[in-house]
Amino acid sequence: MQPLDTLEVWFATGSQHLYGPETLDIVAAHSARIAAALDGSGSVPVRVVLKPVLTEADGIRRLCQEANAADACIGLITWMHTFSPAKMWIAGLEALQKPFLHLHTQYDREIPWATIDMDFMNLNQAAHGDREFGFLAARLRLERTVVVGHWGDPEVQERVGTWSRAACARRDWETGQIARFGENMRNVAVTEGDKVEAQRRLGFGINGYGVGDLVELVDASTDVEIDRLVERYLDDYEVVAELRPGGDRAASLRDGARIELGLRRFLEAGPFIAFTDTFEDLHGLTQLPGLAVQRLMADGYGFGAEGDWKTAAMVRAMKVMSTGLPGGVSFMEDYTYHFGPDGDLILGAHMLEVCPTIAAGKPLLEIHPLSIGGKADPVRLVFDAHPGPAIAACVTDMGDRFRMVVSVVDVVPPEQPLPRLPVARAMWKPRPDLKTNAAAWILAGGSHHTSLGFDVTPAHLRDFAAMAGTECLVIDEATRLEAFADQLRWNDLYHHLAKGI
């Protein structure tokens, strides 16, 4: 996964020649200080690159075209220091193909009460210069994020950082591919989708590959490579005795290592950001990939089980957004409920494929039977997720559009041990409560597969969905079911009419 500090957002300030060259020099100096502060902020993970003050339509258009062509540029931050007549932004903004954030700020934090005069007023006009720019963006019906506040405030810098993380994930989708080993699970509806429209709207390509292509690379793994990887397992996890060298099931762990080596080779040979598999198509593999998938997710790859490429893409996007943050992101599935006297809970898990980045402690490496798939017992990491606020999110294909559904949850420790449940799992309390949350999720058509992430917030995904032109529905502590149902109806009407706007 590309380090976020190798990517850039360009800081573009608008002004005009009306105020003379001395004023423009001050505008440039102020812009340089703001850009440097954002670039140096620990909340902003990308580079913030200052661009010359923009005063004419041709310069604005050229900057937007240069941004489109620059691989490292993931978007623009725009700010109108003085009054920048917005008609000169029309050609540039309509040509811009990358996200932009409108920073509504001003250079000085406070009014200099004793010395303020008309020269100061002419220079510091963002309060209405940004409104002129805002009207033009609204008139053009452009998706953008608006952040308001003084540029030195930590809250403002954090909000800029949130947007920039979403823009990094957007770029990753636009430049990546998803590998599908086998088809979708038979007769399942929600994991299906229009792959051509996904590439057109969301950016990533989705292509299928025969399991035999993978098996060739799995079988090519050498004993030396397998020995080395098994040693890594022994160092990283609590490995049960039967899987250790000399144990009764040591060969099964070596098979798991062989699968990881082959799968990793396949993904690293292409522009792949995510992958899927299905237990219904394992031809040539000795066991369903469990440990291999868990470890590849820990390295940043997205994953979706049963051919679910949309959830694989969602896992990857949330991993990009949370790069460098500690909480972790995993493929997940809502499995079973706990209707308890002290509050209702959801137990999330999957057969094998839960990412160890969300583990509460050192995972156990175990082997257990799998009742489906018809293959040998697979090795897998077993653990409980660490507690904390999180979100579960999915993307579904509604036929006329893609929809992102986001659920705000609080992950909690299990109320009792789960000694006979041999899978990694997370237990959470959905907001505002399970009954409201689950009903809203079902009304929205949310998938049973999700991406569970601890550092990604609804703000990240709202920004990201806007960049991707995707509907976004958030279920949180403020959700009321009747209002949510109305929102679904209004959204249907809007997206139907928007095709003609």
N, C-alpha and C positions, 0 to 999 in steps of 0.2 A: 504494500500500500504506500502510495507516494506521501512523503512527509509534508504536512500542511505548510511548513515554513518555506517550502520551495514554490508555493503558489502566491499570487498577488491579487490585491484589489487596488484599483487606480483611484486616487483622490482627485476629483475634478471640481474646481471652483468656478462659478459663473460671475461675471461682472460685465462692465461696458466701458467705452472710452469717454463717456460723458464727463467723468469726474477728473480726468487728466492723469498724466503719467505718474505723478507723485502718489496719488491715491492707489493706483494699480500696483505700485511697488509695495505699499503697505499691505494691500490685499494679498500679494504673493508671499510676503513675510509671515502674515498671520496664517495663511494656508499651510505654509511649510511647518510651522510650529504645531498645528493641529494634526497634520499627517504624521509628524514625528512622534507625537504623543500616542496616537493610535497604534503606530508601528511598534512602539516600545511597550505597549500595554500587555501585561500577562494574560488579559482576557481575550486578546485578538491573536489567533494562532497563525495567521498568514501575514505576509509582508504588505504594508500599506505604502504604495508608491505615489509620490507627489507628481502631478502633471501641471504644465503651465496654466496660468489663469486663462479662462476661455471668454472671449469678448466678441466673437463673430461666428456666424453660422457655418462657414467653411471649416474653421478650426474645430468646431464641435463635431461636425460630421466626420472629419478625418480622424479625430480621437476615437469616436465610436467604431469606425471601421478598423482602426488599428487594434482596438480592444477585441473585436471579433476574431481577428487573425492571430492574436498573441496566445500561444498555448498556455503560458503561465498565468494569464489574466483570467480570473474567475468572475469578475464583475466590477462595477463602478460604485464609488461613493460620491454623491453629488451634493454640493452646498452652494448657495447663493449668498456670498458675503455682502454684496451691495444689491441694488436692484438690477437684475439681469433680464432684459425683455425676452419673454419666453418663446416668441415666434421663431427666434433664431435657433432654438433647440429642436424644432419639429423634425427636420431631416435627420439629425443625428439620432434622436431617440427612436424614430421609426426604423432606422437602419440597425440599431443596437440589438444584438442577438443574445446578450448576456444579462444576467440579473443586475439590478441597481438598487441601491439603498439611498434614500433621500435623508440626509442628516440635517435636521432643522435645529441649528445651534447659532451661537454668536461668539465672537472672539472673547469679549469681556464678560466676565461672570455677572458683574453688577454695574449699575449706572453710576458714573462719576458725578455725583450730585452737584458739587461745587464748580466743576469745570465744563460740564456738558454744554456744547454749542452746536451750531448748524454744521460745522465741519465734521464734528463727531457723528452727528445724525446722518449726514450724507454717506459717511464711510460705513457705518454699522447699521445696515438696512435689512438684515436677514429676516427680521420679523415680518416684513412684507415682501421682500425679494423672494423668499422661499414660498410664499403664498402664490405669487405669480407663476413660479415654476410648478407648484403643486396643481394649480388650475390646468396648466397645459398637459401634465401627465394624466390628470383625470379626464380631460377632454379627449385625449388619445386613447383612453381606456387601457392604460399600461399597468401591468402588475408590478408592484414595487413595495418595499418596506419603508415606512416612515419612522424615524427615531428622533425624539424631541428631548432636548436638555443640553446642559453645558458639556462641551466635549471633554472636559477634565473629570467629570463625575464618573466614579466606578460603575454606576448603574448603566450609564450611556455606553461606556466602553464594553461592558459585558453584553449589552444588546447588540452592538456592532459585531462582537465576536460570535454571538449566536447566529446572526445572519451569515457571517462569513463561513461558518462551519456548514450551514445549509448549502451555501454556494459551492463549497468544495464537494459535497456529496452530489450536487447537480452535475458538476463537471465530470465526476467519476462515472455517473450513469451514462453521460453522453459519449464517453470514450471507452466503455467497457463492454464485455461480452459475457453471457451466461451460458455455461455448458450444461446440457441436459443428457444424463445417461439413462436411457430408457424413456418411456412415455409417462404420462400422468397415471395415477392410480385409476383403475378401471371404474367407470360409472360415477366418479366423483365430479361434482359440478364446480365447486368454488375454486379448485385449482386450475381450471381451464381458463382460457383467455385468448384474446386476439394478439398474437405475437407481432404481426405487421403493424398494427396500430400502436402497440407498446413501443416499438422502435421509433415510430414516427413521433409519438407524443412524449415518451419518457426518455428515449435516447439509446438505451442499451439494446444490443442485439441478443437474440435467443436462438440457439441452434442445437440440434440433437446430434449425439455421437453414439455409435454402437458400443455396448459394453465390451465387446471384443477388442475394440481399440484401446480401451483401458486395461484389459486383461494382459495384452501384450507387454505393456509397460510394467504391470505388477509382476509378471513372470520373469521379467528381465532383472529384477532386483537381485543383488549378489548377497552371499552370506556375510561378507564383510560389512556391507551397508546395513543389513538387518541386525547384526551384532551391535553395531554402533548405535542404532536407533533404540534397541532394547535397553542398552545402558542408559540412554536418555530417559526412558520410561522409569527405570529403577531409581534414578536421581530425582525425577519430578513428582512422582506419585507414590502412594502407599500401595505397593503391589502385593496381592495375595500370594501365599506360598505356592499354590498350585500353578501359578503362571511364571514364577521365577525360574531361572535356568536350573534344570534338573527336576523341576516339578512335573506333576502328572499332566498338566495342560500347557506346558511351556511352548509346545508346537503351535498352539492356538494364538499365543501372543506373537510369535514369529509370523504367523499368517497375517495378523493385524498390522504388524510393522511392514510386511511386504505390500499390503494394500495401500498403506499410507505413502510409501515411497513411490509407488506407481501413480497414485492419484496426484501427488504433489508434482511429479514430473509432467504429467499431462497439463495441469493448470499453469505451471510456470512457463510452459512452452508457448502459450498463447496470451492474448490480452484479456484473460478471464478474471472477473471480479467476484464471481459467484458460480454455484453449480447445484444441481439437483440429482437425486437418484430415486429409485423405487424398489421396494422389496419384491415386487412382481417381476422384475427383470434383473437377475443376478447371474446370468449365464457366464460361466467360467470363473466366478468369484467363489471362494470357499465359504465366506460369511458376509453378511450385510455389513458394510462399512459403518462402524460406530466410533471407535477410538480415532480413526483417521479423520472423520468428519469433525469430531470435537476439536482436535488439534488444529485442523486447517481453519476452522472458525476462529480459534484463539489467535491465529496469525492474521486475521482480518478478512478472510473470505466470507461471503454470504452463502447461506445454504437454505434449501427448502426440501423437505421430504416429500415422497410420493409425487415427484415431478413439479412441485409448487414453485415455479420460477418467480412469481410475483413476491412471495415471501422471501425467497433467496435475495432478490433485489432490495427488499426492505431491510433485511439484516445487514447487507453490505452498506447501504446508505447510512444506517444508524451507527455502524462501526466507523465509517469515515467521519461522521459528525462528532463522535466522542473520542477521536484520536488523541492520545495523551492524557485522557481522563481515566480515573481509577475504577469506575463502577462496573463496566463490562456490558456486553450485548450478546444475546443468544437467540437462536431459533427456539420457538416454544409452541406449546399447544395447550389450550384449555382442556383439561382431562376429566376432572371430577369435582363435585362440590362438597362442601362441609356446611350443612345448615345447623349451626351450633347455637347453644343458648347464649353464648357471649358474643355472637356475631357470625355472619356468614362469610365463608372463605372459598377461594378457588385453588385447587391443586393443579399446577401446570407441570407438564413433563413431556416426554416422548419416549419412544421405544429405546433409543440410544443417544440421539443427537442433540445434546444440550451443551452449550459452550462453557468450558471451565473458567472463563473470565468472570463469571458471576458466582463462583464457588465461595462458600463461607470459610473454608479451610482447605487443607491439602486433600485433593480428591483420592478416592480409593480406585485402584485399577482391578477390576473383577471380571469374571466370566460367568454367564448365566444362559440358560436356554431362552430362545425366542420362539414364541408360539406360532409365528407366521414367517413365510419366506422359504421354508423348506431347505434351509442351509444349516451349516454347523453353528454351534453356539458362538455368538459374537462377543468379543472383548469390548469393554466400555468403562468410562469413568463414572463413578457414583458419588454424589455429593448433594448437599442442600445449598440453595442459593443464600447469599448473605442478605440481611434485611436492609430496608431503606425505600424511599419513594422511587417509583419507576413508571415507565409507560409501556403498554403493549400496543403495537400498531400493525396494521395490515393494509394491503392494497387489493382491491377487488375490481373486476371488470363488470360494470353494470350494463354493458351492451352499447350504450351511447356515449359512455365516458368511463374513465377510471376514477375510483373513489378511495380515498385514504380514511381509515377509521382509527381513532386514537383513544385509548382508554388509560386514564390516570389511576394508578394503583399504589398500594403500600405493601411491599414484600415483607413478610413476617416469618419468624421461625415456626416450624410445625409445632402444634400443641403437644404432640407426643412423638416418640421415635417411630420410624417406619422401617423396622428391621427386615421385613420380607418384601420390600419394594426395591428391586435391584436396578433402579434407574436414577439419573440425576433429576432434580425436581426443584420447583419453586412454589411457595405458597403465598398467596397475596389476598389482601382485602381491597376490592375495587371501590372506587369512589363514584357516587356518594354512598352507595350500598350495592350489594350483589343484585338485588331484585331490579333496581332501576338501571344499573349498569348493563346487566345481561339483556334486559328487555330492549334497551336502546341499541345495543350491539346487534341484536337479532333483527330489529326493525331496519337497521342500516345495511343489513346483508354482510356483516363482518365475517371474516374467515375464522375457522377453528384453528388455523395456524397463525402465529403472530411472530413479531420480533419484540423481545423484551429487553429494554435498555434502562440503565440507571442514571446516566448523565444526560441523556437526550430529554428535552422538555417539549411540551406542546408548542412553544414558540419556535423551536427549531423546525418542527414538522409543519407548522403553518407557513413559515417562510419557504420551506422546501416545496410544499405543495403548490404555493403560488408560483414559484419559479418553474415548476413542471406543468403548470396549467391543469392541476388536478384538484378536484373537490376534496375538502378536508373537513371531517366531522370529529369533534372532540367531546368525549364523555368524561366529566370531572365532577368535583364536589358541587358545582352550581347547576348540574343537569337536572331538569325537570322533564319527566317523560312526555307530558302533553306538548310542551313547547318543542321538545326534540322531534316529535312526530310532525309538528307543523313545519319545522325547519327542513325536514326531508321533503315535504310537499313543495315548499317554496324553492328548494334547490332543484327539484325536478323541473319546475316551471322555468327557472332561470336558465338552466343548462339547455333546455329545449329552445328558448328564445334566443339565447346567446349565439347560437349557430347562425342567426340571421343578422346579428348586430355588426 
